[in-house]
């Protein structure tokens, strides 16, 4: 499955969610589908989207949070799975696009290209709901079910190691930061 096809399948579901992406291909491809103020592209911080998403989910428990992660990123911060399992925010959905490579930084193979099973690690870490979704339809169903279940979920999706033609985005990092901050502030207002 191509990651862009997976993102197209879930894009409508992301409209009402707080979304944090990891750097590189995931961010560029999501941005190419249409930027929203509830999207934060965590550029230049490989491995930390899941930690940031966890913090947001804990601080805004009434609002769904979706983290769009990659295998290389998650492998850099595997401890995040046990931390998520410890706190179990029911509003957090962690999607991991596993292309078995560090595509955004040169295409070197990751451990998932050999034997490492990220879904198995998530399950062994205590994540209460773990799924695999390897078609756009399976991913869309996984997202809908996870958001409806109000249960911490990690969903691992195998995707091809093919990225966008360009990683450039015409949204300055600071502008994305300020848009996202303002969006989160509106969620804290009474009645939201």
C-alpha positions as CSV (number, residue, x, y, z in Angstrom):
1,X,0.0,0.0,0.0
2,X,1.2,3.5,-0.7
3,X,1.2,5.8,2.4
4,X,-0.5,8.6,0.4
5,X,-3.4,6.2,-0.4
6,X,-3.6,5.3,3.3
7,X,-3.7,9.0,4.2
8,X,-6.4,9.7,1.7
9,X,-8.5,7.0,3.2
10,X,-8.3,8.4,6.7
11,X,-8.1,12.1,5.9
12,X,-11.9,12.8,6.4
13,X,-11.7,11.2,9.9
14,X,-8.9,13.5,10.9
15,X,-11.0,16.7,10.5
16,X,-12.3,16.4,14.1
17,X,-9.0,15.1,15.7
18,X,-5.9,16.7,17.0
19,X,-3.2,15.3,14.7
20,X,0.6,15.2,15.2
21,X,2.8,13.8,12.5
22,X,6.4,12.8,12.5
23,X,8.8,14.6,10.1
24,X,9.5,13.8,6.5
25,X,7.3,11.8,4.1
26,X,4.3,11.5,6.4
27,X,4.2,15.2,7.1
28,X,4.7,16.2,3.4
29,X,2.1,13.8,2.2
30,X,-0.6,14.8,4.7
31,X,0.1,18.4,3.9
32,X,-0.3,17.8,0.2
33,X,-3.9,16.6,0.9
34,X,-4.8,19.9,2.5
35,X,-3.5,21.6,5.6
36,X,-5.8,22.1,8.6
37,X,-5.1,24.1,11.8
38,X,-5.5,20.9,13.9
39,X,-2.4,19.3,12.1
40,X,1.0,19.7,13.7
41,X,3.9,18.6,11.6
42,X,6.7,17.8,14.1
43,X,9.6,18.6,11.8
44,X,13.2,18.0,13.0
45,X,12.3,15.9,16.0
46,X,12.4,12.3,14.8
47,X,11.0,9.9,17.4
48,X,9.0,12.4,19.4
49,X,5.6,12.6,17.7
50,X,4.2,9.8,19.9
51,X,5.5,11.5,23.1
52,X,4.0,14.8,22.1
53,X,0.7,13.1,21.1
54,X,0.6,11.4,24.5
55,X,1.1,14.7,26.4
56,X,-1.7,16.3,24.4
57,X,-4.0,13.4,24.9
58,X,-3.5,13.5,28.6
59,X,-4.1,17.2,28.8
60,X,-7.2,17.2,26.6
61,X,-8.9,13.9,27.4
62,X,-12.2,14.9,25.8
63,X,-10.6,15.3,22.4
64,X,-9.4,12.6,20.1
65,X,-5.6,12.7,19.3
66,X,-4.1,10.9,16.3
67,X,-0.3,10.4,16.0
68,X,1.0,9.6,12.5
69,X,4.3,7.9,13.1
70,X,6.9,5.9,11.2
71,X,8.8,2.8,11.9
72,X,12.2,4.5,12.1
73,X,10.7,7.1,14.4
74,X,9.1,4.6,16.7
75,X,12.2,2.5,16.9
76,X,14.1,5.6,18.1
77,X,11.7,5.9,21.0
78,X,10.3,2.5,21.8
79,X,9.9,3.5,25.5
80,X,6.9,5.6,24.4
81,X,4.9,2.4,24.0
82,X,5.3,1.4,27.6
83,X,4.6,5.0,28.7
84,X,1.4,5.1,26.7
85,X,0.4,1.8,28.1
86,X,1.0,3.0,31.6
87,X,-1.3,6.0,31.3
88,X,-3.7,4.5,28.7
89,X,-5.4,7.7,27.4
90,X,-8.5,6.4,25.7
91,X,-8.5,9.3,23.3
92,X,-5.1,8.5,21.7
93,X,-4.7,6.6,18.4
94,X,-1.1,5.9,17.4
95,X,-0.8,5.0,13.7
96,X,2.6,3.6,12.6
97,X,3.4,3.6,8.9
98,X,6.0,0.9,8.6
99,X,8.0,1.1,5.3
100,X,10.9,-0.9,6.7
101,X,13.3,2.0,6.0
102,X,14.4,5.5,7.1
103,X,13.0,6.9,3.9
104,X,13.1,10.5,4.8
105,X,16.8,10.4,5.7
106,X,18.3,8.3,3.0
107,X,16.3,5.0,2.8
108,X,18.4,2.9,5.1
109,X,16.6,-0.3,6.2
110,X,15.2,-0.4,9.8
111,X,14.9,-3.4,12.1
112,X,11.4,-4.0,10.8
113,X,13.0,-5.0,7.4
114,X,14.4,-8.1,9.2
115,X,12.5,-9.4,12.2
116,X,11.2,-6.6,14.5
117,X,7.4,-6.6,14.8
118,X,6.2,-3.2,16.0
119,X,2.6,-4.5,16.6
120,X,4.0,-7.3,18.7
121,X,6.1,-4.9,20.7
122,X,3.1,-2.6,21.3
123,X,1.1,-5.6,22.5
124,X,3.9,-6.8,24.8
125,X,4.2,-3.2,26.2
126,X,0.6,-3.3,27.3
127,X,-1.2,-1.2,24.7
128,X,-4.8,-2.4,25.2
129,X,-5.8,-2.4,21.5
130,X,-3.3,-3.3,18.8
131,X,-4.2,-3.7,15.1
132,X,-2.6,-4.2,11.8
133,X,-4.0,-2.5,8.7
134,X,-2.3,-3.2,5.3
135,X,-4.9,-1.8,2.9
136,X,-6.5,1.7,2.8
137,X,-9.8,0.1,3.7
138,X,-8.4,-1.8,6.7
139,X,-6.8,1.4,7.9
140,X,-10.0,3.4,7.5
141,X,-11.9,0.8,9.5
142,X,-9.1,0.7,12.2
143,X,-9.3,4.5,12.6
144,X,-13.1,4.5,12.9
145,X,-13.1,1.6,15.3
146,X,-10.3,3.1,17.5
147,X,-12.0,6.5,17.7
148,X,-15.3,4.9,18.6
149,X,-13.8,2.5,21.2
150,X,-12.3,5.3,23.4
151,X,-9.4,2.8,24.0
152,X,-5.7,3.5,23.5
153,X,-4.9,2.0,20.2
154,X,-1.7,1.4,18.1
155,X,-2.3,0.5,14.5
156,X,0.7,-0.7,12.4
157,X,0.3,-0.3,8.6
158,X,2.9,-1.7,6.2
159,X,3.5,0.7,3.4
160,X,5.8,0.8,0.4
161,X,9.1,2.7,0.8
162,X,8.1,5.3,-1.7
163,X,7.9,9.0,-0.7
164,X,6.6,12.2,-2.2
165,X,8.4,13.9,-5.1
166,X,9.3,16.7,-2.6
167,X,9.4,17.0,1.1
168,X,9.0,20.8,0.9
169,X,6.0,22.4,2.5
170,X,5.2,26.1,2.0
171,X,4.0,26.4,5.6
172,X,6.7,27.9,7.9
173,X,7.4,25.9,11.0
174,X,6.6,28.8,13.3
175,X,3.3,29.5,11.6
176,X,2.3,25.9,12.0
177,X,3.3,26.1,15.6
178,X,1.2,29.2,16.2
179,X,-1.8,27.9,14.2
180,X,-1.8,24.7,16.2
181,X,-1.4,26.4,19.6
182,X,-4.4,28.7,18.8
183,X,-6.4,25.6,17.8
184,X,-5.6,23.8,21.0
185,X,-6.5,27.0,23.0
186,X,-10.0,27.0,21.4
187,X,-10.5,23.4,22.7
188,X,-9.9,24.6,26.2
189,X,-12.7,27.1,26.1
190,X,-15.8,26.2,28.0
191,X,-18.4,24.3,25.9
192,X,-15.8,22.8,23.5
